[in-house]
């Protein structure tokens, strides 16, 4: 989804086990933290993003509402929703809970792919450093 010249690249997977509204909020948070969305950038309208992602507009609205409650975006009546540029502030407990949900999702996916505990452990240990560097570099 192109937002004022900025590539947003939101993807949702209804089979991931992660609620779609969370996938949207996480995607927008990532785009903001990686510099693809900047303060003042306008997000797509609720209807436009819902159509693009083939999801219910209420799902997009829920994601935008959560982002607004966290101070990451600001809804301007009649003009759209804009990135504030504020960091996504989370407490220690929320950080750990968010990470734990992602780990649970990874384990579910691994099980569905037939990857056992030992194989997953090896993949994780071997690839952790490379993956971490890729994320840091924004690749």
C-alpha positions as CSV (number, residue, x, y, z in Angstrom):
1,X,0.0,0.0,0.0
2,X,1.5,3.3,-1.1
3,X,1.0,6.1,1.5
4,X,2.0,9.5,0.2
5,X,4.9,8.0,-1.7
6,X,5.9,5.7,1.2
7,X,5.7,1.9,0.7
8,X,3.9,0.5,3.7
9,X,4.0,-3.2,2.7
10,X,1.5,-4.5,5.1
11,X,0.7,-8.2,4.9
12,X,-1.8,-10.1,6.9
13,X,-2.1,-13.9,7.4
14,X,-5.5,-15.0,8.6
15,X,-4.1,-18.4,9.5
16,X,-1.2,-17.2,11.6
17,X,-3.0,-17.3,15.0
18,X,-2.3,-13.6,15.5
19,X,-5.4,-11.4,15.4
20,X,-5.5,-9.5,12.1
21,X,-5.8,-6.1,13.9
22,X,-2.6,-6.9,15.7
23,X,-0.9,-7.8,12.5
24,X,-1.9,-4.4,11.2
25,X,-0.7,-2.6,14.3
26,X,2.6,-4.5,14.3
27,X,3.1,-3.7,10.6
28,X,2.5,0.0,11.1
29,X,4.7,0.0,14.2
30,X,7.5,-1.7,12.3
31,X,7.1,0.7,9.4
32,X,7.4,3.6,11.8
33,X,10.3,2.2,13.8
34,X,12.2,1.3,10.6
35,X,11.8,4.8,9.1
36,X,9.5,3.8,6.3
37,X,6.7,5.9,7.9
38,X,7.7,9.3,9.3
39,X,6.0,11.8,11.5
40,X,3.3,13.5,9.5
41,X,2.8,10.7,7.0
42,X,-0.8,10.0,6.3
43,X,-2.0,6.4,6.6
44,X,-4.5,5.0,4.1
45,X,-8.2,5.5,5.0
46,X,-9.8,2.7,6.9
47,X,-11.8,1.6,3.9
48,X,-8.9,1.8,1.5
49,X,-6.6,-0.4,3.7
50,X,-9.5,-2.8,4.4
51,X,-10.0,-3.2,0.7
52,X,-6.3,-3.6,0.0
53,X,-5.8,-6.3,2.8
54,X,-9.2,-7.9,2.1
55,X,-10.3,-7.5,5.7
56,X,-13.3,-6.0,7.5
57,X,-13.1,-2.2,7.9
58,X,-13.9,-2.7,11.6
59,X,-10.6,-4.6,11.9
60,X,-8.6,-1.8,10.5
61,X,-10.5,0.7,12.6
62,X,-9.6,-1.3,15.7
63,X,-6.0,-1.3,14.7
64,X,-6.0,2.4,14.1
65,X,-7.8,3.0,17.4
66,X,-5.1,1.0,19.3
67,X,-2.3,2.9,17.6
68,X,-4.0,6.2,18.5
69,X,-4.4,5.1,22.2
70,X,-0.7,4.4,22.2
71,X,0.1,7.8,20.7
72,X,1.7,6.5,17.6
73,X,-1.0,7.9,15.2
74,X,-3.4,10.8,15.4
75,X,-6.9,10.8,13.8
76,X,-7.7,14.2,12.4
77,X,-11.4,14.6,11.9
78,X,-12.3,14.7,8.2
79,X,-8.6,14.6,7.2
80,X,-7.4,11.1,8.0
81,X,-5.0,9.4,10.3
82,X,-1.4,10.6,10.6
83,X,1.8,9.2,12.1
84,X,2.8,11.2,15.2
85,X,6.4,10.2,15.2
86,X,6.2,9.4,18.9
87,X,7.9,6.2,19.9
88,X,5.7,3.2,20.7
89,X,6.0,3.2,24.4
90,X,5.6,-0.1,26.1
91,X,6.3,-1.2,29.6
92,X,8.5,-4.2,30.5
93,X,5.5,-6.5,31.1
94,X,3.9,-5.6,27.7
95,X,7.3,-6.1,25.9
96,X,7.6,-9.6,27.4
97,X,4.0,-10.5,26.7
98,X,4.3,-9.3,23.1
99,X,7.5,-11.3,22.6
100,X,5.9,-14.3,24.2
101,X,2.9,-14.2,21.8
102,X,5.3,-14.0,18.9
103,X,7.2,-17.0,20.2
104,X,4.0,-19.0,20.6
105,X,3.0,-18.1,17.0
106,X,6.5,-19.3,15.8
107,X,6.1,-22.6,17.7
108,X,2.7,-23.2,16.2
109,X,4.0,-22.5,12.7
110,X,7.0,-24.8,13.3
111,X,4.7,-27.6,14.5
112,X,2.4,-27.1,11.5
113,X,5.5,-27.4,9.2
114,X,6.6,-30.6,11.0
115,X,9.6,-29.0,12.6
116,X,10.4,-30.6,15.9
117,X,11.8,-29.1,19.1
118,X,15.5,-30.1,18.4
119,X,15.4,-29.0,14.8
120,X,13.8,-25.7,15.8
121,X,16.4,-25.1,18.5
122,X,19.2,-25.7,16.0
123,X,17.7,-23.4,13.4
124,X,17.1,-20.7,16.0
125,X,20.6,-20.8,17.5
126,X,22.3,-20.9,14.1
127,X,20.2,-18.2,12.6
128,X,19.7,-15.8,15.5
129,X,22.7,-13.7,14.9
130,X,22.2,-13.4,11.2
131,X,18.5,-12.6,11.6
132,X,19.2,-10.0,14.3
133,X,21.7,-8.2,12.0
134,X,19.2,-8.3,9.1
135,X,16.5,-6.7,11.3
136,X,19.0,-4.0,12.5
137,X,19.9,-3.2,9.0
138,X,16.2,-3.0,7.9
139,X,16.5,-5.8,5.3
